[in-house]
């Protein structure tokens, strides 16, 4: 089996878990690929990987069976861009905090690798959001698992985001910005701005304003078959557009729209995992002494 591993900078407390992962993979005679960034961090640590090759973003991973993300949800979001349209299954091992996407606990690494090699898992299919623009903003990586966000940048003044659904005018949002989230992203930035919790396979987008000036403006759920387009106004000349953790500065002349991406992300879901359990455990959702 061929497995690619991606991670970020890690602390000393994570070293035993990272070492355990590579030990388990080597015991299975796994053909290993390690991302260029993560490799540079491991080299400076006591972790012993064994034999491996290095890959960088944009390299062909079509021969890889699985990608393992070591870190938190942000690391897994990066792993999604490494995989792209290949739809290679991704298993997230949580070395971070919340871990809505990286659902495998670090103290269960041995069990997780055993499950991977014995097909004791299912694939959680997650839709992606695609940004279409008349300027080359995100190159070949114009998609995200969580959300696309438009934000003010160079001034404290609010911006106006004129928004259209399938060409029909929806609203002009006077706010600090606007989020269009996937169901996966409903537990992220959108949630912190008052958006609803949405189950992952709900086939929709959530439009959530960031600090809206109009108190009667609320988040809205629309079908992910829709194309949502925008025109931006503001006192500043530049605005920030982001896909997940990647962001670029654009000017008001840009023409942008979002739609559902043609391919998806496949997350490895070990037997026994339940999204509703994650909501209760990670967010204390529904916490009530009567329960």
C-alpha positions as CSV (number, residue, x, y, z in Angstrom):
1,X,0.0,0.0,0.0
2,X,1.2,3.5,-0.8
3,X,0.3,6.3,1.7
4,X,1.1,10.0,1.7
5,X,1.5,11.9,5.0
6,X,1.0,15.6,5.5
7,X,1.5,17.7,8.6
8,X,2.4,21.0,10.0
9,X,4.9,22.3,12.6
10,X,4.4,20.2,15.8
11,X,5.3,20.5,19.5
12,X,7.2,18.1,21.7
13,X,4.0,16.6,23.1
14,X,3.1,15.3,19.6
15,X,6.4,13.6,18.9
16,X,5.5,10.2,20.5
17,X,2.2,10.0,18.4
18,X,4.0,10.9,15.1
19,X,6.7,8.3,15.9
20,X,4.0,5.7,16.5
21,X,2.3,6.5,13.2
22,X,5.5,5.9,11.2
23,X,6.3,2.8,13.2
24,X,2.9,1.3,12.5
25,X,3.2,2.2,8.8
26,X,6.7,0.7,8.5
27,X,5.5,-2.5,10.3
28,X,3.0,-2.8,7.4
29,X,5.7,-2.4,4.8
30,X,4.0,0.8,3.5
31,X,5.4,2.8,0.6
32,X,5.7,6.2,2.2
33,X,5.4,9.7,0.7
34,X,5.8,12.7,3.0
35,X,4.9,16.3,2.1
36,X,7.8,18.6,1.5
37,X,6.8,21.0,4.4
38,X,6.2,18.2,6.9
39,X,9.5,16.5,5.9
40,X,11.4,19.6,6.7
41,X,9.9,19.7,10.2
42,X,10.5,16.0,10.9
43,X,14.1,16.2,9.9
44,X,14.8,18.7,12.7
45,X,13.1,16.4,15.3
46,X,13.9,13.1,17.0
47,X,11.2,11.3,14.9
48,X,12.5,8.4,12.7
49,X,10.5,8.0,9.6
50,X,12.4,5.2,7.8
51,X,12.4,5.0,4.0
52,X,10.3,7.6,2.3
53,X,10.0,9.9,-0.7
54,X,9.1,13.6,-0.6
55,X,6.3,15.2,-2.6
56,X,5.2,18.8,-3.0
57,X,1.9,20.5,-3.8
58,X,1.2,19.9,-7.5
59,X,3.0,16.6,-7.7
60,X,1.1,13.6,-9.2
61,X,-0.3,11.5,-6.4
62,X,-2.5,9.2,-8.6
63,X,-0.6,6.1,-7.3
64,X,-1.4,6.9,-3.7
65,X,-4.0,4.8,-1.9
66,X,-4.6,7.1,1.2
67,X,-3.4,10.4,2.5
68,X,-3.0,10.8,6.2
69,X,-3.3,14.3,7.7
70,X,-1.4,14.8,11.0
71,X,-2.6,17.8,12.9
72,X,-5.9,19.6,13.2
73,X,-8.7,20.6,10.8
74,X,-6.5,23.2,9.1
75,X,-4.0,20.5,8.2
76,X,-6.7,18.4,6.7
77,X,-7.9,21.3,4.6
78,X,-4.4,21.6,3.1
79,X,-4.4,17.9,2.4
80,X,-7.6,18.4,0.4
81,X,-5.7,20.7,-2.0
82,X,-2.9,18.0,-2.3
83,X,-5.5,15.5,-3.4
84,X,-7.8,17.7,-5.6
85,X,-9.8,15.9,-8.3
86,X,-8.0,12.5,-7.6
87,X,-10.4,12.1,-4.7
88,X,-7.9,10.0,-2.7
89,X,-9.4,9.1,0.7
90,X,-8.0,11.2,3.5
91,X,-7.7,10.1,7.1
92,X,-7.3,12.9,9.7
93,X,-5.4,12.2,12.9
94,X,-6.1,14.9,15.4
95,X,-3.1,16.4,17.1
96,X,-4.9,19.7,17.4
97,X,-7.9,20.9,19.5
98,X,-11.5,20.6,18.1
99,X,-11.1,18.2,15.3
100,X,-14.4,18.2,13.4
101,X,-12.6,16.8,10.3
102,X,-9.6,15.2,11.8
103,X,-11.7,12.8,13.8
104,X,-9.1,10.0,14.6
105,X,-7.8,10.5,18.2
106,X,-4.0,10.5,18.6
107,X,-4.2,7.7,21.2
108,X,-6.0,5.5,18.7
109,X,-3.3,5.6,15.9
110,X,-2.5,1.8,16.1
111,X,-6.2,0.9,15.8
112,X,-6.7,3.4,13.0
113,X,-3.9,2.0,10.9
114,X,-5.1,-1.6,11.5
115,X,-8.6,-0.5,10.4
116,X,-7.2,1.1,7.3
117,X,-5.4,-2.0,6.2
118,X,-8.4,-4.3,7.0
119,X,-11.1,-2.1,5.3
120,X,-12.8,-1.4,8.6
121,X,-14.0,2.0,7.5
122,X,-16.4,3.9,5.3
123,X,-15.9,7.0,3.2
124,X,-17.6,10.2,4.2
125,X,-18.3,12.1,0.9
126,X,-18.0,15.9,1.4
127,X,-19.0,18.5,-1.2
128,X,-16.5,21.3,-2.2
129,X,-17.2,24.9,-3.1
130,X,-15.7,26.2,-6.4
131,X,-14.8,29.9,-7.0
132,X,-15.1,31.1,-10.5
133,X,-13.6,34.6,-11.3
134,X,-12.5,36.7,-14.3
135,X,-9.1,37.0,-12.6
136,X,-6.6,34.2,-11.9
137,X,-6.9,34.2,-8.1
138,X,-6.3,30.7,-6.7
139,X,-4.6,29.2,-9.8
140,X,-5.5,25.5,-10.0
141,X,-6.7,25.4,-6.4
142,X,-9.9,27.4,-6.6
143,X,-11.9,25.2,-4.4
144,X,-12.5,24.7,-0.7
145,X,-14.0,22.2,1.7
146,X,-15.3,24.7,4.3
147,X,-16.1,28.1,2.7
148,X,-15.5,31.0,0.5
149,X,-15.3,34.4,2.2
150,X,-15.3,38.0,1.1
151,X,-13.9,40.4,3.7
152,X,-13.0,44.1,4.0
153,X,-9.3,44.8,4.1
154,X,-7.8,48.3,3.9
155,X,-10.4,50.3,5.9
156,X,-12.5,50.0,9.0
157,X,-15.6,51.0,6.9
158,X,-18.1,48.2,6.0
159,X,-18.4,46.9,2.5
160,X,-21.4,46.2,0.4
161,X,-21.7,42.8,-1.3
162,X,-24.4,42.6,-3.9
163,X,-25.4,39.0,-4.1
164,X,-27.3,37.1,-6.8
165,X,-28.6,33.5,-7.0
166,X,-28.7,32.1,-10.5
167,X,-28.7,35.6,-11.8
168,X,-31.6,36.9,-9.7
169,X,-30.9,39.6,-7.2
170,X,-30.9,38.4,-3.5
171,X,-29.7,41.2,-1.3
172,X,-27.0,43.8,-0.8
173,X,-25.1,42.9,2.4
174,X,-23.8,46.0,4.3
175,X,-21.3,44.2,6.5
176,X,-17.7,43.4,7.2
177,X,-18.0,40.6,4.7
178,X,-19.9,37.5,3.5
179,X,-19.4,33.8,3.9
180,X,-20.7,31.1,1.6
181,X,-20.2,27.8,3.4
182,X,-20.6,24.2,2.6
183,X,-22.4,21.9,5.1
184,X,-18.9,20.8,6.2
185,X,-18.0,24.5,6.9
186,X,-21.2,25.1,8.9
187,X,-19.2,24.2,12.1
188,X,-16.5,26.8,11.2
189,X,-16.4,30.5,10.5
190,X,-20.1,30.5,9.5
191,X,-21.1,29.2,12.9
192,X,-19.1,31.9,14.7
193,X,-21.0,34.5,12.7
194,X,-24.4,33.1,13.7
195,X,-24.9,30.5,10.9
196,X,-26.8,27.3,11.5
197,X,-25.4,23.8,12.1
198,X,-26.0,21.7,9.0
199,X,-25.5,18.0,8.5
200,X,-22.7,17.1,6.1
201,X,-24.8,15.5,3.3
202,X,-27.4,18.2,3.1
203,X,-26.7,19.4,-0.4
204,X,-26.8,23.1,0.2
205,X,-24.8,26.3,0.7
206,X,-25.1,28.6,3.7
207,X,-24.9,32.4,3.1
208,X,-23.8,34.1,6.3
209,X,-23.0,37.8,6.6
210,X,-20.1,38.9,8.8
211,X,-21.2,41.6,11.3
212,X,-24.1,42.9,9.2
213,X,-25.2,46.5,9.7
214,X,-28.8,45.5,9.1
215,X,-30.1,43.6,12.1
216,X,-32.9,42.0,10.1
217,X,-30.5,40.2,7.8
218,X,-30.0,36.6,8.7
219,X,-28.1,33.6,7.3
220,X,-29.8,31.8,4.5
221,X,-29.6,28.2,3.2
222,X,-29.8,27.7,-0.6
223,X,-29.4,24.6,-2.8
224,X,-25.9,23.7,-3.9
225,X,-27.2,23.4,-7.4
226,X,-27.3,27.2,-7.4
227,X,-24.7,29.6,-8.7
228,X,-24.1,32.5,-6.3
229,X,-22.5,35.6,-7.8
230,X,-21.2,38.9,-6.2
231,X,-20.4,42.5,-6.9
232,X,-18.4,44.3,-4.2
233,X,-18.4,48.0,-3.2
234,X,-16.6,49.9,-0.5
235,X,-14.5,52.9,0.4
236,X,-11.3,50.8,0.1
237,X,-10.0,49.7,-3.2
238,X,-8.9,46.2,-2.1
239,X,-10.8,43.3,-0.6
240,X,-9.9,39.9,0.8
241,X,-11.2,36.7,-0.8
242,X,-10.5,33.4,0.9
243,X,-11.0,29.7,0.4
244,X,-10.6,27.9,3.7
245,X,-7.3,29.1,5.0
246,X,-6.0,30.5,1.7
247,X,-6.6,34.2,1.0
248,X,-5.8,36.7,-1.8
249,X,-6.3,40.4,-2.2
250,X,-8.5,41.5,-5.0
251,X,-10.0,44.8,-6.2
252,X,-13.6,45.8,-6.7
253,X,-13.5,45.2,-10.5
254,X,-13.3,41.4,-10.0
255,X,-16.3,39.3,-11.1
256,X,-16.9,36.3,-8.9
257,X,-19.3,33.5,-8.4
258,X,-19.3,30.2,-6.5
259,X,-20.9,26.9,-7.3
260,X,-20.5,23.3,-6.3
261,X,-17.2,21.7,-7.4
262,X,-17.4,18.8,-9.9
263,X,-15.4,16.5,-7.6
264,X,-15.6,15.9,-3.8
265,X,-13.4,15.1,-0.8
266,X,-13.5,11.6,0.6
267,X,-12.8,11.4,4.4
268,X,-12.1,8.1,6.0
269,X,-14.7,7.4,8.7
270,X,-13.7,4.6,11.1
271,X,-16.4,2.3,12.3
272,X,-18.1,3.8,15.3
273,X,-17.7,7.4,14.3
274,X,-20.9,9.5,14.4
275,X,-21.2,13.2,13.4
276,X,-23.8,13.9,16.1
277,X,-21.5,12.6,18.8
278,X,-18.9,15.0,17.5
279,X,-21.3,17.9,17.8
280,X,-22.1,17.1,21.4
281,X,-18.5,16.4,22.4
282,X,-16.7,19.2,20.6
283,X,-19.2,22.0,20.9
284,X,-21.0,20.9,24.1
285,X,-24.1,21.2,21.7
286,X,-27.3,20.6,23.5
287,X,-25.5,20.6,26.9
288,X,-28.2,20.5,29.6
289,X,-27.9,19.2,33.1
290,X,-31.2,17.4,32.6
291,X,-29.5,15.2,29.9
